Amino acid sequence: MAGAWGRKMTPEQFSALAALMGQPASKSAAAARLVLVDGLSSAEAARRVGITTQGANQAVQRCLRVIDLARVVCGEVSRIP
């Protein structure tokens, strides 16, 4: 899975995103990384880290929301999609 934002993230990009979000090391963060960096499905990522699929989906959605906001701040887009 390339992620809802259209491509996979590098590990460095995810680390920067996690720092920007102030996201502590957690099972949710690990699941989001597995989806956004490694391309796993939310269900598989959830299974691997021991959370629900819904929890993994929510973590990914939080990450994607911050990416959208960062794109506005950087002037890449004029408003949140």
Kinemage of the C-alpha trace (Angstrom):
@kinemage 1
@onewidth
@group {chain A} dominant
@subgroup {mainchain}
@vectorlist {calphas} color= white
{ca met a 1} P 0.000 0.000 0.000
{ca ala a 2} L 1.392 3.360 -0.973
{ca gly a 3} L -0.712 5.143 1.605
{ca ala a 4} L -3.608 7.485 1.136
{ca trp a 5} L -1.214 10.317 0.325
{ca gly a 6} L -0.044 8.491 -2.792
{ca arg a 7} L 3.348 7.041 -1.943
{ca lys a 8} L 5.331 5.284 0.717
{ca met a 9} L 7.259 7.307 3.260
{ca thr a 10} L 10.896 6.855 3.979
{ca pro a 11} L 11.851 5.945 7.535
{ca glu a 12} L 13.393 9.420 7.873
{ca gln a 13} L 10.152 11.098 6.788
{ca phe a 14} L 8.171 9.075 9.316
{ca ser a 15} L 10.627 9.927 12.095
{ca ala a 16} L 10.253 13.614 11.243
{ca leu a 17} L 6.461 13.279 11.179
{ca ala a 18} L 6.440 11.505 14.546
{ca ala a 19} L 8.629 14.260 16.030
{ca leu a 20} L 6.375 16.942 14.564
{ca met a 21} L 3.353 15.234 16.075
{ca gly a 22} L 5.086 14.785 19.414
{ca gln a 23} L 4.098 11.156 19.009
{ca pro a 24} L 5.616 8.929 21.662
{ca ala a 25} L 6.711 5.410 20.894
{ca ser a 26} L 3.484 3.458 21.066
{ca lys a 27} L 1.753 0.535 19.447
{ca ser a 28} L -0.341 2.974 17.413
{ca ala a 29} L 2.768 4.774 16.158
{ca ala a 30} L 4.369 1.436 15.278
{ca ala a 31} L 1.261 0.417 13.327
{ca ala a 32} L 1.214 3.732 11.456
{ca arg a 33} L 4.875 3.261 10.560
{ca leu a 34} L 4.224 -0.255 9.261
{ca val a 35} L 1.455 1.088 7.019
{ca leu a 36} L 3.085 4.307 5.820
{ca val a 37} L 6.703 3.150 5.545
{ca asp a 38} L 6.527 -0.594 4.997
{ca gly a 39} L 3.300 -0.655 2.984
{ca leu a 40} L 1.405 -3.147 5.150
{ca ser a 41} L -2.361 -3.059 5.387
{ca ser a 42} L -3.842 -1.557 8.529
{ca ala a 43} L -5.168 -4.992 9.468
{ca glu a 44} L -1.750 -6.634 9.171
{ca ala a 45} L -0.015 -3.783 10.983
{ca ala a 46} L -2.587 -3.984 13.786
{ca arg a 47} L -2.120 -7.734 14.083
{ca arg a 48} L 1.664 -7.381 14.285
{ca val a 49} L 1.650 -4.778 17.046
{ca gly a 50} L -1.343 -6.085 18.981
{ca ile a 51} L -3.978 -3.402 18.470
{ca thr a 52} L -7.290 -3.290 16.656
{ca thr a 53} L -7.540 -2.546 12.954
{ca gln a 54} L -9.589 0.506 13.894
{ca gly a 55} L -6.756 1.714 16.134
{ca ala a 56} L -4.259 1.304 13.306
{ca asn a 57} L -6.559 3.124 10.885
{ca gln a 58} L -6.991 5.993 13.329
{ca ala a 59} L -3.224 6.305 13.800
{ca val a 60} L -2.685 6.441 10.042
{ca gln a 61} L -5.453 9.022 9.651
{ca arg a 62} L -3.861 11.213 12.344
{ca cys a 63} L -0.570 11.065 10.452
{ca leu a 64} L -2.203 11.907 7.144
{ca arg a 65} L -4.022 14.851 8.738
{ca val a 66} L -0.723 16.283 9.986
{ca ile a 67} L 0.802 15.811 6.523
{ca asp a 68} L -2.118 17.752 5.024
{ca leu a 69} L -1.654 20.548 7.571
{ca ala a 70} L 2.101 20.672 6.934
{ca arg a 71} L 1.440 21.017 3.206
{ca val a 72} L -0.700 24.094 3.913
{ca val a 73} L 1.952 25.595 6.207
{ca cys a 74} L 4.636 25.067 3.546
{ca gly a 75} L 2.486 26.686 0.866
{ca glu a 76} L 2.268 23.496 -1.157
{ca val a 77} L -1.535 23.771 -1.102
{ca ser a 78} L -3.743 26.717 -0.195
{ca arg a 79} L -6.215 24.820 1.945
{ca ile a 80} L -6.693 21.489 3.613
{ca pro a 81} L -7.957 18.948 1.085
